[in-house]
Amino acid sequence: MFELRSFFIKGIELKLARTSLGIIPSKWAPSPPSPPSFNGYTGGSMFVLGLFMLLLGVGVGVGGMFFMWKRQRLTGLAYQVFE
């Protein structure tokens, strides 16, 4: 029942019990990897997000002002053409 097997590797004799080859005790087995967990955003990613939101806001604001300026000039120009 408790048969030993001998192996020679580079001049070293290893003796293993046949029953120990199939099951690894849990204390010797590597622990399973922990599931990934979300810990939040880094400060750098929040800075870049804020910077691009600022640039987007400025772009939308400038675009809106340009649109309003062009619309105002076109209405004045239309009256001048028909007078």
N, C-alpha and C positions, 0 to 999 in steps of 0.2 A: 504494500500500500504506500509506503513512504520510500519509494525507489529513488536513489541518487544517481545523477548523471554527472560524469566528469568531462570537462573540456580543458584543453591546453591551448592557451593563446599567448604567444610570445614567451613561452617558458613559464607561464603562470597557470596553475591548475585551479579551475573553477568547478565547484560542486554545487549543483542545483537539484532541488527536489522536483520530481516530475509534476506533482500537483501544484507547485507554485508558478508554473509557467503560464497557466491559463487565466488567472485572476490577479489583478494588481490591487493591493489594498488602497482604500480611498485616501489614507494619509500620505501615500507616496505619489498618488496620481496628481497631475497638474489640475488646478482648480479651473472650472469653466470660465471663459471670458465673461465679464460683466456686460450686461446690455448697455448700449450707448445711451447716454442721458444728455439732454440739452441743458446747458448751464447759463445761457444768456449770450448776448452779443458783447464783443470786446469794445473797448473805448475807441480804438482805431476805426472799426467799422461804423460806429455811431458818428464819428467825426466826418467820415467820407459821406455818409448818408445825409448829414446836415448840410455839408458843403454843396452837394449836388441839389438838394432841395432849395437851398438859397439861390443857386444859379438858375434853377428852373423857375422859381418865383420871379426873379429879376427878368428873365427872358419873357415870361408871360406878361409881366407888367409893361415892359418896353414894347412888346408886340401889341398889347391893347392900346397903349397911348399912341403908337404909330397908326393903328387902324382908326382911332378916333380923329387924329389929326388929318389923315387922308380923307375921311368922310366929310369933315368940316370944309376942307378946301374944295372938294368936288361939288358940294351944294352951292357954294359961292360961285364957282366957275360956271355952273349950269345957268344961273340967273344972268351972268354976264353974256353968255352966248345968245340968249333969246332977247336981250334988250336992244 
